[in-house]
């Protein structure tokens, strides 16, 4: 896809300004930012509810909601009467988990194959650089890969990677290992952001997926982070008739 199309697609993932957030969301964003930056190491004690109530001038119920949501996302652990602790590092624990497409296909008893159309270093335009925490024009790694299931295109993966997070990314053989597998092995994945929508593919995506230009597709934008920095931003496009997104909620 073009730089302009990519910039438009990622614009919706920008973090809202704190002043526009609900009170609980402001508390939650503050704590998530601290966890992502390493302010609280895994297992360390975080601010108490009383401290957060005083700092943000909100009710205890508001703070409790923010902490409950962070706990549901696997980012904190709460011990009654003791306090809230930064959760141990893990891949990602949330209502949407990051799964490797290769593993999904093999689990169905089918064959996975990847065709690499692009694997190179580029200069990041301003909109992309902002999403990865880079300066405009800074180097960024770019791959464009089509994943096939039993020879049929299932996913077009357009991915940008922060070189500081995975310096050896461009040397990987992505016909043998998927980018998801590689990043699991070479980075400390801390959290992820998703947007999911039904949309038509770009002209390039339609060609790569071998579908008509008006084919409904499931489009996922996914940005992942280590405790120190953004790792990657990916646009994953699937023909709607071939792919569904599933999840599970446990109260």
N, C-alpha and C positions, 0 to 999 in steps of 0.2 A: 504494500500500500504506500501512498505518497506520504511525504513528511507532513503535508497539510492535513491529510486525513488522519494520520496518527495523532497529531497535535489536538485535533478536534475530539478524538475519541478519548484521550486521557484527561481532557480538561475537567470532566465531571468527577475525577478522583481527587481533586485538590482538597486539602483539609479545610473545613469551614473556619472562619475567623472566630476566636473564642467569644466575642461579643454577640455573635449570632446564634450561639448554642444555648440549649436549655441548661438550667443550673446543674442538673446531675451530669449532663454531657460535658460541661466545663471541668468538673471535678475528674471525670473519667479520662478526658483527654490529657489533663495535667499529669495524672498518674501513668497513663500509657506512654506519654512522651518521656517521663522520667525512667520508666523501665527500659524503653528503647535506647536511651542514651547511656544506660548503665549506672544511673544515679543510685539505684538500689540493686545490689548484686543478688543473684539467685539465692534464696534462703534468708535474706536479710529482712529485718523488721522495717515495715513501712509506717508512714504517719498514722496515728490513731484517728478514730472517727471524731473525737473531740477536737483534735488539732485541725482536721479538715473543715469541721463546722466553723471554727474560729477564723481560719484562713480565708475561706470563701464566703463567709457570712450567709450560710444556708442552713437548712434544717438537718437534723440527724437522719431523717427519712431520706432526704436527697442524697446525702453521703452514702447511706446504706444501699441505695439503688445503684449508685456508681460502682461500689465495691462488689455487689452481687453480680453485675454484668461482667466485671473483670474476672471474677471467679468462674463464671460460666464459660468464658473464653479461655480459661486455663492459664491466665496470666498472674493470678495471685492465689494464695491459700489462706483461709481464714480459720483461726482457732478460737473458739468461744472462750472469752475471759483472758486470752493471751494477746491476740492482735492479728494483724494482717501481714503476711510475708510474701516477698517476691517468689513466684513459682520457680522451680528448677527449669533449666533450659530443656526444651523439647522441640520437636519439629513444629507442629502447630496443633492446638486443641481448640476447636470452635465448632459452630454448627456446620461449617463447611471445612472439610479437611483437604489438605493437599495430597492428591494421589497421583502416582505415576501412570500415565496412559498405557505404557508398555505392560505394566503389571495388570491393569484392568483388562486389556485385550487377551493376555495369556491366561488370566483367570477364567475367561470364557471359552478357553480351549482353541483360540484362534491365533493366527500368525500376525505379528507386528513387524512393519518395515517403515523406515524413515528415509525420506528423500530430502537432502540438504540443498536448498536453492541459494542460500546466502550465508556466509560466515566471515565477517570482516569487522575491522575497527572503523568507526566513523566519528565525525565531530557532532556533538549533541546540540540540536537547536534549543533555544531558550526554554520552550515549553516542556520538552523531554528532560532537559538538564534539571529543571526545578523539581520534577517528580523523583529524580534519583539523587537529589542533594548535590548536584555538580554545578560548576560554573558553565555559563553558556559557551559553547564551542569546545568544551573539554572532551577528551576521548571517551567513547562508549563502545561496548561490544554489541554487535547486532547479528542475530541469526534469524533465518526464515526457513522453517522446516514443515514439510507435510508428512503427517503420520497416516499410515494405511493399515487397515484391518482386512486381512485376507485379500489384499490387493486393491481394496476400495478406499479412496481418501476419506478419512474420518475427522481429521483436525488439521487446520492451518495454524501454526504456531509462529507468531511474529514477536520476537523477544529482544529486549535490550537489557544489558547487564552492566552494572557498575564495576569497572576494572579493579577498583580497590577491594571489592568484596570477593572476586574470583579471578585473580590475575592470569591463571592458566586456561581460562574458558575457551579461548579461540584455538587452543591446541588439542582440544578433545575431539574424539571421533564420534560424531553424533549419529552415525549409522549403527554404532555398537552400544552406545549409552545415550539415554535421552538427556536433554538439558535438566529436567527435573531431578533425575538420578544424580547427575554430576553435581548439581547445586546442593542436594541433600548431603553428598559426601564431602564437599569442600567448603561449605559455609555453615555458620551457626544460625539456623533459621529460628527467628524469635516470634514474629507475628506476620499476619498477612491481611491485606485489604482486598475486597472483591466488589465488582459490580457485574451484574448479569442482566442481559437484555435480549429480546428477540429483534433481529434486524436483518436487513439484506446484506450480503457480502459486498465488499468492494469488487471492482472489475478484476483486479489481480487475484483476489481470494476466490472468486467464482471460477476463474480459469484453473487455479491450482487444485481446487476441490472438485473440478469437473461437474459443476452444477450450473443451472441457468442463473442469470443475473438477478432474477426476482425470487430466488429460492429463499424461504424463511430459514434463518440460521440462529443458533444459540451462540451468542457472543459473550465471552467472559474477559474482563480486564482484571488482572491480578498483579498486585504489587506486594513484594515481600521485603522483610527487614531483618537484619541482625541487631543485636543490642547497640551496635555502634553506627550503623548506616543502612541506607536502602540497598538492597541486593539487586533486584530485578523488576522489570515491568514487562508484562507479557499480554498480548492480545491473542486469545484462543477462540477460533471460529470453527463451529461444527454444523454440518447440515442438520436442520431440525428434525428430519425424518429418521436420522441415524443415531441421535444422541439425546439423552435426557439427564437432567441434574437431579440427584437424589440426596436426601439427608435424613437425619434422625434426631429427634428431640426427646430427652429423658428428663422429667421433672425431678 
